[in-house]
Amino acid sequence: MAALGPLGPGSDPHAHDLCAQHAERLSVPAGWLVIRHEAMRS
């Protein structure tokens, strides 16, 4: 599973924050599920 949501409020090297362009292009391995936070849907 991969979950996408708003950027974190602070810097965390383990958060793996993505910009909007990269979040839109995200692909995951076969069998994985992508869950997008409602605020990120266009």
Buried (B, 14 or more C-beta within 10 A) or exposed (E): EEEBEEEEEEEEEEEEEEEEEEBEEEEEEEEEEEEBEEEEEE
